[in-house]
Amino acid sequence: MAGRRKRVPRQYHQVHALAFSPLLFQAAMAARNMGVLGVVHAAKTTGLLPAEVATQAKVSLYAARVLLEGCLALELVSLDGGRYRLTDAGYLWLFDEMTKVNANFVQDICYAGAVHMEESLRTGTPAGLRVFGSWSTIYEGLTQLPEAVQKSWFAFDHFYSDGAFPLAFPRVFAPRPKKLLDVGGNTGKWALHCLAQDPDVEVTVLDHPGQLQQLQKNAVAAGLAARLRTVPIDLLDHTRAFPTGFDVVWMSQFLDCFAEPDIVRLLERGRAALAPGGRLCVMEAFWDRQPNEVAELCLQGTSLYFSCMANGTSRMYHSQDFLDLIPKAQLTITTDEPIGTSHTLLTCVA
């Protein structure tokens, strides 16, 4: 008869789980993608023996065993009487949309380059980005990434912004602006929403050429291209002024892509683009203003993506660190309000 296992302090388990976390993450991804967890889920409370998992998932018995045991370590499955059953965490791993978006993003965009994290932090460059190409930031090469990688990147980006746009729109458009400048508008989710909701507004979008090409296609498909203008621009070229005369300058989940000195310069250029009486609106997700520790963890993890893959200098900001930058650009905050559960909308005037 086996002796009782000795209990160890929780923190000792925590650090060893951390040591093996890269391997365990890959096991969880493989168990999901190879159908191992799927067949366990289908068995419901009956559970399955490893040999049954192997047969039903069409994998080797060896693969079934090591993947099930890895998932047991992660508490995605439970084991009783030799039979494996899916846990609540395992169900979330398979079916929760936010979990899938985050996992695919880490796997497809971050994982291979994350080994260069220390180099990135020592040099202030996205050293991990070299696994995809020789660009100085991921945004320059975004539309040149492999299709599956682009899909995961845009799914992640849109998941954390799309739901906030309809909530922010009434606040931004209450004074019925005629001209809006969308700085870093990407492929146009916000711009197209504005054009569809307000038949009189004209929207100009600034971004890299690749993203703007996709935006133009999206606008044509939506029948909204007539009131859309695009300006290809390297947003880090601070010698280049933005076009001027806008009632609203909009920056959504954009400034977190830059280091603090660049944020100040971008805000200054945005201020100069305003017409008299215009407003500069910033929508961001600040990690200290999240509704729970899971949302906070996701944003802090996203900062590490910025470090090793995106640009090597930016992060998801603590709200006070960010708010301290606004007056440096000679802007005054007139409103600071929550949008949905995770975002903050800052309205600024010159």
N, C-alpha and C positions, 0 to 999 in steps of 0.2 A: 504494500500500500504506500503510495507516494505521500511524503510528508507535506504538511501545509506550507504554502508559499509564504515567505516573509514579506511583510508590507514595507514598502519604501516610501520616503517622503514624496509627495506629489510633484514637487519641483524637480526631483531627480528623474522621474518619468518624463517630465516636460522637456528637460534638456536633451534627453536621449531621443525622444520623439523628434525634436528639432534636428538632431544630428542626422537622422535617417529620413527627414521630411522630403528631400528631393526624390528619393527612391519610392517612398510611400505615395507621393503625389502621382508619379508615373504609373504605379500599380493601380491607383484609383482611376486614372484616365483609361488605362488599358482594360480594366474590368468593366468600365462603362462602355467603351467603344467596341469591345469584343463580345458584348452580350452576356458576360458572366453575371453581372448584377441584375440584368434584365430577367434572366430565367429564375434567379432567386426570388425576385419580386413577384413573378408570375405564380410561383409556388405558394405564396402567401404564408399562412401560419404553419403549413405542413413542413416547409423547409425542404432542403435538398442535401443529399450526400455529395461529396466532391465528384464521384463517378457520374452521378446524375447530372450535375452541372456540366461536366465535360461533354456528355452526350448531347444534352439539349442546346448548349452554346456552340457545339461543334469545335471545341478546342481540345488539346491534349489533357490527359489527367494531370500531368505535371503543371501545365499552365493553370488549370482550374485550382489546384492546391495552393500554389504560391500566390496567386491573385486573391483567393479567398482568405488566406492567412494574412496577407498585407492589409486587406480591407477589415479584417478582424482587429488588427492593431489600430486601425483608424476608427473603429467602432461604427463602420458602415454596415457590418453584418454582425450577428450574434451566433454563437455556437452552443448547441445543447443536444446531447445524445447523438453526437456525430453529424447533426443536420444543421445547415446554415440557413439563417433567416435574415431578411432585410430589416435594418433598424430604421427609426425615424430619420436619422442622419443620412442613411443610405438612400431613403426615398427622396430627400432634398437633393442629394448629389445627382440623382437621376432626373428629377422633374422640376426642381425650382429654377425659374428662368434666370434670376440674378446669379445664382450659383453657376449655372451653365455658361453664362456670358463671362463671368470672371475667370472660370477655369479655362475656357477656350482662349481667352485673351492671354493668360499667363503661359499656357502651353504653346500657342502659335506665335506670339510676338516676343515674349520675355524670356522663355526658359533657356534657350540655347545661348543667349547673350548675357544672362545673369551671372555667369561665371566670371565675367569681367567687371563686376561691380566695384571691387576695390580699385582697379585701374581707373574706372570712371570717376570715382570720388577723389582720387589723387590728382587727376589731370583736368577735371572739370569738362570732360567730353563724354559722349555716349559710346564708350568703347565697345559695348556689346552690339552696337548697330552694325559692326563690320560683318556679322554673320549674314546680313542681307545685302550690304552694299557699302560704298565709300562716301556716302553723303555726310554732311556735317550735322544734320538733324534728320529725324525720321520723316518730317513733313515734306522735305524736298523730294524724297523718294517714295512717298506713300502710295501713289498711283502706279508705281513700278514694282511694288512688292508682289509676291505670288498671290494668286487670286484667293486662295483659302486664308492666307494671312490678312489680306485686305478685309475679307468678310468678317473675321474675328475682331479686327481693329474697329471697323465701323459699327459692328454690333455693340461693342463695348461703349464707344463714344455716344451712340444714339440712345442706348439704354439709359444713360445717366443725364440726358438732356431733353429728349423728346417729350417726356411727360411734363416737364416744367414750362415748355414754350406756351401752351394754351393758357396756363395760369399767369404767366408774365405779360402776355399780349395785352389784356385790358388795361393794365397799369401803364405800360409803355405808350399805348395808343389812345389813352383818355383825352389828351389834347389834340388828337387827330393830326399827327405830323404828316407833312407832304413829302419830305425827303428823309430817308434813313440810310445811314452808312453802316454796313455790317462788316466789322473788322475781323478777319480770320473766320469768314463765314463757311469755310469748308465746302461741302457739296450742296449746301443751301437749304437745310431743314428749316431754319428760322426765316430766311429770306422768302422762301416759297410760302411758308405759313402766313407771313405778313401780306404778301401779294394776293393770296387767296382770300384773306379776311377783309382787306381794305382795298376796294377797287380804285382808289385815288392815289395811293402811295406809290412812290418811286423808290426802289431799293438799289443801292450800289454795294457790291461785295468786293472786298479786298482779300486776296489769298494767292497761293502758289498757282502757276498756270495749270497744272494737272487737275487740281481740285476744281478750278473754275471751268475747265472743259466739261467735267462731269456735271457741274451745276447747270451749264447751258443746256446740256442734253435733258436734264431733269426738268428745267423750266419750259423747254419746248414741248416735252411730253405732257406737261401739266397745262399747257396753253397760257403760260404766264410770262413769256419771254419779252413781251413788248415793253413792260415797265421795269425790266431788270437791266442793270449795268454792271459790268465786271471790270476790275482793274488788276492785272497780274502784278505782283509786287513781292519783293523780299522784305518782310516786315521787320527784319533785323537791320535793314539799311536805314539808320535813323537820319541820314541826310536827305531822304526822300519824303517829302511832305505828302500827307493825305489830301485827296480832293476836298474842297470846302463848300460851305453853304448848307449844312445839314441841320435839320431840326432835332434829329436824334443820332447820336453815334452809339452803336451797340457793340458790346464786347461780352460774349457769352462763353464761359468755360474756355476762355482764350488766354487771359493773362497768366493763368497758372502754368502756361507753357513757357514761361520766361523767368529769368533771374530778376531780382528786385531792381537793379539799375535799368534794365530794359523795360520793366513795367512802367517805371516813371517816365521814360522817354516815349513809350507808346501812349501813355495817358496825355502827355504834353501834345503829341501829334494829333490825338483825338480831340483835345480841347481846341486846337487851332482849326479843326475841321468844322466846328460848330457855327451855325448862323447866330446872330444876336438873339438871345433868349433861348437858345438850344440847350439840350440836356445830353449828358453822357451817362449811359446806363451800363452797368456791369453786373452780370449774373455769375456767381461763383458758388462752389460748394466748399465751405470751410470746415476743416476736420473737427474743430472744437464746437461747432454748432450742430452736430448730427444728433438724431433722435435716440440713438442707441450705440452700444459699443461695436456692433457688427458694421454699421455704416462708417464709424470712425476708423475701424481697422481697414476697411476697403480703401478709404482715402489715403491712409498712411502707407498702405501697400502700393497704391498708385504713384506716390512720390518716388518709390524705388524704381518703377518703370521709367519715370522721367530721368532718373539718375543714370541708368545703364543703357537705356535704349532710345529715348526721345531726343535729349539735348545735353544732358550732363549738368544742367544748372538750375532747373526749375523744380517745383514741388507743389503739392496741394497745401495751401497756406493755412496757418492759424489766423483767425479773423483779425486779431490785433496787429499782427505783423503786416497784413495787407492794408488795413485801414490807415496805418502810419504812412503809407506811400502816397495816399491821395493828396494831402496838402502839399507834398513836395512837387506835384505837377500843377500847383496853383488852381486846384479844384476844391470845391466845398461840397460835402455830402448833405443833400437835403432830405433824403429818405433812406432808411436802412430797414428793409422788411423781409420776412421769410417768404419764400415761394415754395409751396408744397412742403415736403418733409425734410429735404436735404439742401435746398439752395437758398441763397440770399441775393436779393436785388438791391443794388446801390444806385441811387440816382444822384448825379453830381452836376454842378453848374460852375461856370468860370467865375 
